[in-house]
């Protein structure tokens, strides 16, 4: 009869643990991946993309209204004092509202987006306070319920932005 020379139990064998470690590491990695996917949110994907898609015609109508009114302006952003100055004019001499909504939208990080209300200071001048804006590409949206103007800027290079007809070349 043959005598068994190996008397260690299976759980004390290094080869067994090496074989178990590969599938176990894949299972642990999968659990970590699922946890990250559930806990964190992806800011680039909109939950209500279909609803926003249906509203595109309303947004286009607001841009056309701004064009018909001949709205144009110059937006100055001062990063040192976190202030915004706007000189807004129109070619139809339509009275301008007392407040405007300014949305500063970061191109990739939705958590940095900010919306502020600009108050009318003098004839066609508006001003407001903003939060600190890191360098990068920003989309600018100036709007009321009836119209909106769009533009974009790159910080730190741009501190002035043309809105409306004056920005078209």
C-alpha positions in Angstrom: 0.0 0.0 0.0 1.0 3.5 -0.6 1.5 5.9 2.2 0.3 9.4 2.0 3.1 11.9 2.6 1.0 15.1 2.6 -0.9 15.3 5.9 -2.0 19.0 5.7 -5.7 19.8 5.4 -6.9 21.5 2.2 -7.2 25.0 3.7 -3.5 25.0 4.5 -2.5 24.3 0.9 -1.1 27.5 -0.9 -2.2 26.2 -4.3 -5.8 26.0 -3.2 -5.8 29.6 -2.0 -4.2 30.8 -5.2 -7.0 29.1 -7.2 -9.6 30.7 -4.9 -8.1 34.2 -5.0 -8.8 34.9 -8.7 -12.6 34.3 -8.7 -12.9 35.9 -5.2 -11.1 39.1 -6.4 -13.5 39.3 -9.4 -16.5 39.0 -7.1 -15.2 41.7 -4.7 -14.4 44.0 -7.7 -17.9 43.5 -9.0 -19.5 44.4 -5.7 -17.4 47.5 -5.4 -18.3 48.5 -9.0 -22.0 48.0 -8.2 -21.7 50.1 -5.0 -20.0 53.0 -6.9 -22.7 52.9 -9.6 -25.5 53.0 -7.1 -24.1 55.6 -4.7 -22.7 58.1 -7.2 -24.7 59.9 -9.9 -23.6 60.6 -13.4 -24.0 64.3 -13.9 -23.7 64.1 -17.7 -26.8 62.1 -18.2 -30.2 63.8 -17.7 -32.9 61.8 -16.1 -35.7 63.6 -18.0 -34.0 63.7 -21.5 -37.3 62.9 -23.2 -39.1 65.8 -21.5 -36.3 68.2 -22.4 -36.4 67.0 -26.0 -40.1 67.9 -26.3 -39.3 71.4 -25.0 -36.8 72.2 -27.7 -39.4 74.0 -29.8 -40.2 76.3 -27.0 -36.6 77.2 -26.5 -36.2 77.9 -30.2 -39.2 80.2 -30.1 -37.5 82.2 -27.3 -34.4 82.6 -29.3 -36.4 83.8 -32.3 -38.2 86.3 -30.1 -34.8 87.7 -28.9 -33.7 88.0 -32.5 -37.0 89.8 -33.5 -36.5 92.2 -30.6 -33.0 92.9 -31.8 -31.5 92.1 -28.4 -27.8 92.4 -27.9 -25.4 93.0 -25.1 -22.1 92.7 -23.5 -21.5 90.7 -20.3 -18.4 91.5 -18.1 -17.4 89.0 -15.5 -14.9 90.0 -12.8 -13.5 86.9 -11.2 -11.7 88.9 -8.4 -14.9 90.5 -7.0 -17.3 87.8 -8.3 -19.5 90.3 -9.9 -21.3 90.4 -13.3 -22.1 93.6 -15.2 -24.4 93.5 -18.3 -25.1 96.3 -20.8 -28.2 95.2 -22.7 -29.8 97.0 -25.7 -32.4 96.3 -28.3 -33.0 97.7 -31.7 -36.8 98.0 -31.3 -36.7 100.3 -28.2 -38.9 97.8 -26.3 -38.7 98.4 -22.5 -36.4 96.0 -20.8 -37.4 94.1 -17.7 -36.2 95.0 -14.2 -34.7 91.5 -13.6 -33.0 89.0 -15.9 -32.0 85.4 -15.2 -28.3 84.5 -16.0 -27.3 80.9 -16.1 -23.6 80.1 -16.1 -23.3 76.4 -17.2 -20.0 74.6 -17.0 -19.4 72.4 -20.1 -18.6 69.2 -18.3 -19.3 69.6 -14.5 -23.0 70.2 -13.8 -22.2 70.7 -10.1 -20.5 74.0 -10.9 -23.6 75.4 -12.7 -25.1 78.5 -11.2 -28.2 80.6 -11.9 -28.4 84.2 -10.7 -30.8 87.1 -11.0 -29.5 90.3 -12.5 -31.0 93.5 -11.2 -31.4 96.6 -13.3 -29.1 99.3 -12.1 -29.4 102.2 -14.6 -31.1 102.5 -18.0 -29.8 99.4 -19.7 -27.3 98.2 -17.2 -27.7 95.1 -15.0 -25.5 93.7 -12.2 -25.3 90.7 -10.0 -23.1 88.5 -7.7 -21.8 85.1 -8.7 -19.9 82.3 -7.0 -16.3 81.6 -7.9 -15.9 80.2 -11.4 -13.0 77.8 -12.1 -11.2 78.1 -15.4 -12.7 76.2 -18.3 -15.4 76.4 -21.0 -18.7 78.0 -19.8 -22.0 78.4 -21.6 -23.9 81.6 -20.9 -27.7 81.8 -21.1 -29.4 85.2 -20.4 -33.2 84.8 -20.4 -36.7 85.9 -19.4 -39.9 84.0 -19.8 -40.3 85.4 -23.3 -36.8 85.4 -24.8 -33.2 84.1 -24.3 -29.7 84.9 -25.5 -26.9 82.3 -25.7 -23.1 82.5 -25.8 -20.0 80.8 -24.5 -16.8 81.8 -22.9 -13.4 80.3 -21.9 -11.9 81.3 -18.6 -9.4 82.7 -17.8 -9.0 84.1 -21.3 -12.5 85.7 -21.7 -13.8 88.2 -19.2 -16.2 89.9 -21.7 -18.9 88.1 -23.7 -21.0 89.4 -26.6 -24.6 88.3 -26.5 -27.2 88.4 -29.3 -26.7 90.1 -32.7 -23.4 91.7 -31.9 -21.9 88.2 -31.3 -22.8 87.0 -34.8 -20.1 87.5 -37.5 
